[in-house]
Structure formats: structure tokens, C-alpha cells
Amino acid sequence: MGRVLVTGCSGFTGRHLLQRLKAAGHEVFDPEADGRTFDLTRPDTLAPVIVDARPDYVIHLAAQSFVAHDDASAFYRVNTVGTTNLLDALLAGGTRLRRVVLASSANVYGNAVADPITEATPAAPVNHYAASKLAMELLAATYADRLPIAITRPFNYTGPGQSPQFLVPKLVEHFAERRPTIELGNLDVVRDFSDVRAVVEAYVRLLSVEQPPSVVNLCSGVGRSLRQIVDDLTELSGHRIEIHVNPAFVRASEVHRLVGSAATLRAALGDLPCQDFRETLAWMLAARRGER
């Protein structure tokens, strides 16, 4: 057990992670809860937080993560330069860190031809979000001789509390509210979806495993098309919805299939919970109905 500094605590993943860390017995330092200014793009705001936190571990989740964000420069300011600002502050803070976990993204693989995608699959980003994350990884590697860094590449994951601007929460919202129609893009894209509880469990285990992989996919190893998820929600909710395909939602650089290999993950951390994605969808439907 130890003291954990988590960036991005107020985000979707961060909220779930805080609960899991506390349940595991860790002391969590949340600068946002203490009213601290913590801006990755402003190095002067980072040093005081690091000194006060005195962390044993750091889990860096804060990022510009919405792929369709219309300000390309924001991805690099936050995800790339912001992360190096954080690493510099950790070095300057003089704390003896046991582990620094950096959240990258499976989007760095782009339209990879490998199936499943392993950590050795060459990166080929097709958008600014993915490129900013790959640049972050490359720069983080230059700190590996001074900081105990482990990099995760999460594939798609979801759960209650994720914004409806993301695909699965949008679908769940429409089915829970029994709306008659929904606008979607390509129904045949295939993604590797996980439950947020499995993802945060992986983060917690990465803190204590003796020799973590330097880079690890966070994934289920199972591909699901958007069409399959719609079918599952139809069955779980007892509601059928009319789908309108909106060409504006089909990106020219669309990654058509993104399914990861979980072999490295399982070898390092063991089996993770919540592997039945239908149970995840049922959990989200119940939570959404409870909010109404």
C-alpha cells in the first residue's frame, strides 16, 4: 500500500479508479479535491502539488481524450507536452517513486493489419489524438532510466458515468429512455470493449506487480461490432430503435477494426473481472434508468 497521486481524478476513469484504490487500502492524493490548481500545460502549478503529495505511486490519466475534438493543438499541449511537464516535476520533486503509470491509447495502432494487435504491432496513428499519445510514449521513454514508468494502451472501455458523447453511453441513453430513433455512423466497425471496472483493476495491480511490462494493452481480446452492441441492447432493454446512418459521423480516417491481444496483460496481472460485456451493458442500463 502507499500514497497515490492520480491526475484526472474528476474524469470518468478517475472517479472509478479512486473508489478502487481506496478499497484496496491506498491513500489517494486528489489535487482537485483539495482545490489545487493542477494544469499540465503550466509547469509552475505542478511542482507545489508534487511536493505536497509526496507520492509513492503516480497514475497519470489526465488527457484531451475526445478523438473528434476540433482543436488539434490541444492534443499536443495536454497529452504530449503536458505529460513531459509532469515527468519533469516528478524528477524535480525528489520523491522516491515506486511506479509511474502513464495512460496512452490503443489508437496509436491506427488501422493495424495485425489481428489481434500485440504490443509489438507497429504504431500507425491516423489522427491527432493518437499521434499525440504516441509522441508522449516516445518522450516518456527518455525518462525510463530515471523514473519507474509503465505505459498502458487502453482499448475501448465504458461504464456508468461516461459522457454520452462517447458511443456506448449514447446508445445506452437512447435505449434506457426508449427513444424511437438514433443517428449513428458505420455500424460495422469492430472494437475491443472492456468494462471500466476491469481497467481500473489493471491500474491498481500495476502498482504492486514486481516487474510490470513497459507497455501493456488494456483490452478484453474480444471484438464486437456496433451492430452487435445494438442487438444486445435491444434484447436487454426490450426496446427496438430505428437507426439512421448519418454520413457526418463516418470519419475518413475511421479505424475499421481494433482488437487487442490480452496475452501480456494476463501474464503480468492475471485474469481481470467483468469480462462479459453484456453484463456491462446491463449495468449501464440499470444505472441510467436509476438516474431518471
N, C-alpha and C positions, 0 to 999 in steps of 0.2 A: 504494500500500500504506500501511497505517497501523495504529494501535493501536485495537482494537475492544473496547468493553465490551458484553457480552451478558448481559442478565438472563434468568433461566430456563434457564441452561445445562444443568441436570440433567434438564430435561424432554425429551419425545420430539423436538420440533423442535430444541431447543437442542443435543442431542447430535449430530444430523446436521449442524447448522449449524457447530458448532465444527470438525468434520472438514473441511468445505468451505472455511471461512475460512482454516484453516491451509494447506490445499492451494493456495490462491490466493496465499499469501505474507503474509497479515496476521498481526500479533501479537495474540493474543486474551487479554483480561483476564477471568478467570473468578473472581469473588469467592468462590464456593462452594468451588472447588478450593483456595483459599488459607485456607480455614477462617474466612472473614469472616462476620460476622452482616450479612445484607443483607435487611432487611424493609421492603417498600414501605409498610407501614402505620405504620412508625416512622421519621420523618424523621431522628432523631438517628443512625440506623445508616447512612444514605445518604451523608451529607457526607464521612466519612472514606474511604469507598470511592471516591468520585468524585475526591477529591484524590490518592489513591494511584494510581488507574487512569490519570489524565491522558489520557483517550481522545480520539482523533481522530474516532471514529465511535461511535454507540450504536445497538444493535438491541435493542429492548425487547419481549421475548416473555413475560415472567413474567405470569401471569394466573390467575384462577379460571376454568377453561375448560369444565368438565363441565356441560352445559346443565341436566341433571336434578339438580344439586346441591340439597340440601334446605335450605340456609341462604341465603335471598335476600340478606340484608345483606352477606354475604361478597363477592358480586359487586361491590358498590359500594365497599366498603372497599378491595379489592385493585385492581380494574380501573379504577375512576374516581378515587377519592381517592389511591390508591397511585401512579397514573401522574402526577398533578399533583405529588405529593411528589417524584417522581423528576425532573421537569422543573424544579422549584424548586431542587433540589440541583445540577442541571447548570448552571443560571444562576449559582448562588452559587459554584460551583467555579471559575469564571473561565477555563475551558479554551475555546480557540477551536475549536469543533466544526465538522467538515465536513458531517456528516449525522446526523440523529436519526431512526431508522426506528421507528415505533410499529405494533405489530400489533393491528389492530382485528378485525373479523369480518364475513363476508357475512351473518351472521344479522341485522345491522341492517336489511336489506331486508325481513325478515318475509315475508309472503305477497304479494310483489310480483306485479302482473299483467304486468309487462314480461317479454318473453322474446326475446332474452336480457336479463339485467339489466346495465345500464351503471352507471358511477359517478354518473351524473346521475339515476338512478332514486331517487325519494323514499324516505327511510328510514321504516320502519313496524315497529319491533320488537314481537315478540309474547311475549317472555319477559324475565326479569330479566337474564340473561346479555347478550342483545342490547341491552337498554336501557342497561346499564352501559357497554358498548362505545361506543354512540352518544354517551352523556354524556362519555366520555373524549375522543372526537373533537372534540366541541364545545368542551370546555375546552382541548384541545391547540391549537385554532385561535387562542386568545387569546395563545399563546406564539409564533406563527409569525413575528412581527416581530422576535423576539429569538433564535430557535433555528431552524436549517435542518431543519424537520420534514417527513417524508414518511410518509403513513399507508397501510398495506396493509389490504385486506379479503379475507383468505383464505377461499375456499370450502372444501369438504371435501377433505382430503388424508390420505394414510396411508402406511404402510411398516412394515418390521420395527421392533420396539421400542415400537410404540404399544400402550397398555393395552387389554386385551380388554373393558374397559367401553365402548369405542367399537365401533361396528357392524362395520366391515370386519375388524378384528383378531379380533373374536368369531367371525365367520364363518370366517375362515382357520383359527383354532384348532380349530373343530369339524371342518372338512374334513381338516385335517392329521392329526388324531387319529382320523379316521374314526368319529366318534360317530354313533349311529343317528338321533338327533333333535336339534332345536334349537327354542327358543322365540323368535319374532320378533314385531314389530308389523306395521304396514302395509307390505305387500310392494310397493306401487305408488308409494311416494314416490320422487321423482326428484331426484338430487343431481348436482352437478358435482364429480367426484372427480379429484384430481391426485395425482401421486407426490411424496413428501416431497423427493426429490432435485431436482425442478423448483422447488419452493417455496424451498428454501434457496439454489438458484442465483439465483433472483429477488432474494433478500435481499442476496446478495453483489454482484450487478450494480447494485442500487440505491445502493450506497455510492459507486460510481465514475461513474455517469451524470451528465453535467453539469447538466441541468435535469430532475430527475425530476418526474412528476406529483405533485400534492399529495395525491391519493388514487388508489389503483390496486387494481383487483380482481386477486387471485391465483387464477387459475382455468384450466381447460382449454378452456372453451367448449362442452363436450360433456355432455349429460345422460344419466345412467344410473339405471335403477330398481333397487331392491333385488332384484327378481326377476331382472333381467339379470345381476347380480353372482353370485347363487346359481347361475344356469345356467353362467356362466363357470367358477366354482369346481368345479362338478360335472364339467365337461369336463376341466379341468386336473388334477384330482385322481383322476379315475376312480371317484369315490365319490358315491353318491346319498344324500341325507339327507332324513328326514321332517320337514316343517316344521309346527310348531304355532303358530298365531297366538294370542298372549296379549293380551287386551284391555287389560291393565295397561300394556303397552308402547306403546299408542296414545295420544299426548297430545292433549288437547282443542285445544291451540293449535298442532298439528302444521303445519309448513310443508310443503306438498304438493309444490311444485316450486321448486327453487332452482338455476338455471343462469345462469352469468355470461357476459358479453362479455369476451373477452380482447383486444379491439382496442387499448385503451390500453396494456395490458401489453406486447403485441408491438411496438407503435410505439416504446415507450420502451426496451425491453430486448432486443428481438429474440426469436427462437424459443427456447424452453426445452427441455431434454432430457426424456426419459422420458414421452412423450405417449401411448403405448399402454398403457392401463390393464390390459389382460390381462397384459402383461409385469410390471407392478407386482404383480398378484395372484400370478403365478408366483414372483416374487422373495420375496414374503412366505411362500408355502407352503414354499419351499425353506429359508428361514431358520427357520421354525417347526419343520420336520422335523429340522433340524440341532441344535435345542435339546434335542430329546428323547433 
